[in-house]
């Protein structure tokens, strides 16, 4: 399997089409490659099928003319939640103070329904991550790497137990803890976060 972004974009488009088969009102995904490097603290930074289904909720909301978020798209309201449930996403009982019901997860029926799609997309994401994080001695890394700066690194979502999150270069977080101003605890990178994506 090729690991170039166009192939990953094709896999994303295929996964989107799989969702459309179950939810025909879902609009087409105009630019699947935009999801490869795009991240949102409210919608989830890590690219996965669960994140894709989350984005599909927004797509259906748009096609229905439903305003499913507020606060510049960060707070996911109960209208988002209702559509998320239609698509097979579970949610916490209480909304998060800043992102509402954005923290949705696949329910068992959705996992079963989309198992082949999930497995295919996971393989493509794994291959893409391996290709984009490969470290070769012949790669030019630019001035940030030469001077020890953290400016050019790939940022990932670091989370705090209170629910807040920040985008950070992992090497910066490894130098010293970044403390949450809300609760005083350190931010951490969740296990399983793909550093090369997002």
WOQUIUR-V154668 format. One record per residue. N is the residue number from 0. RES is the residue in one letter. NEAR is the number of other C-alpha atoms within 12 Angstrom. Layout:
# WOQUIUR-V154668
n:res:near
N:RES:NEAR
N:RES:NEAR
This chain:
# WOQUIUR-V154668
n:res:near
0:X:18
1:X:19
2:X:23
3:X:21
4:X:26
5:X:20
6:X:23
7:X:36
8:X:28
9:X:28
10:X:36
11:X:40
12:X:30
13:X:26
14:X:35
15:X:38
16:X:26
17:X:29
18:X:36
19:X:24
20:X:17
21:X:19
22:X:24
23:X:17
24:X:22
25:X:27
26:X:24
27:X:25
28:X:28
29:X:16
30:X:19
31:X:27
32:X:22
33:X:21
34:X:33
35:X:34
36:X:27
37:X:24
38:X:25
39:X:29
40:X:31
41:X:35
42:X:37
43:X:35
44:X:38
45:X:36
46:X:42
47:X:37
48:X:38
49:X:38
50:X:35
51:X:44
52:X:44
53:X:41
54:X:41
55:X:41
56:X:42
57:X:34
58:X:31
59:X:32
60:X:30
61:X:21
62:X:19
63:X:17
64:X:14
65:X:21
66:X:25
67:X:34
68:X:27
69:X:20
70:X:15
71:X:13
72:X:21
73:X:23
74:X:27
75:X:38
76:X:32
77:X:26
78:X:26
79:X:41
80:X:36
81:X:25
82:X:36
83:X:37
84:X:26
85:X:24
86:X:40
87:X:29
88:X:32
89:X:28
90:X:27
91:X:17
92:X:13
93:X:18
94:X:20
95:X:22
96:X:18
97:X:25
98:X:32
99:X:30
100:X:37
101:X:46
102:X:34
103:X:36
104:X:28
105:X:28
106:X:21
107:X:14
108:X:16
109:X:26
110:X:21
111:X:14
112:X:19
113:X:31
114:X:21
115:X:17
116:X:28
117:X:30
118:X:20
119:X:25
120:X:33
121:X:26
122:X:23
123:X:33
124:X:39
125:X:27
126:X:25
127:X:31
128:X:29
129:X:19
130:X:20
131:X:24
132:X:19
133:X:15
134:X:13
135:X:10
136:X:7
137:X:7
138:X:11
139:X:11
140:X:18
141:X:14
142:X:13
143:X:13
144:X:15
145:X:12
146:X:11
147:X:15
148:X:16
149:X:22
150:X:19
151:X:19
152:X:25
153:X:25
154:X:30
155:X:36
156:X:36
157:X:35
158:X:29
159:X:24
160:X:18
161:X:20
162:X:27
163:X:26
164:X:31
165:X:29
166:X:29
167:X:29
168:X:26
169:X:29
170:X:22
171:X:24
172:X:24
173:X:16
174:X:13
175:X:13
176:X:20
177:X:26
178:X:21
179:X:20
180:X:15
181:X:14
182:X:14
183:X:14
184:X:18
185:X:24
186:X:31
187:X:31
188:X:30
189:X:19
190:X:12
191:X:16
192:X:24
193:X:29
194:X:32
195:X:30
196:X:35
197:X:33
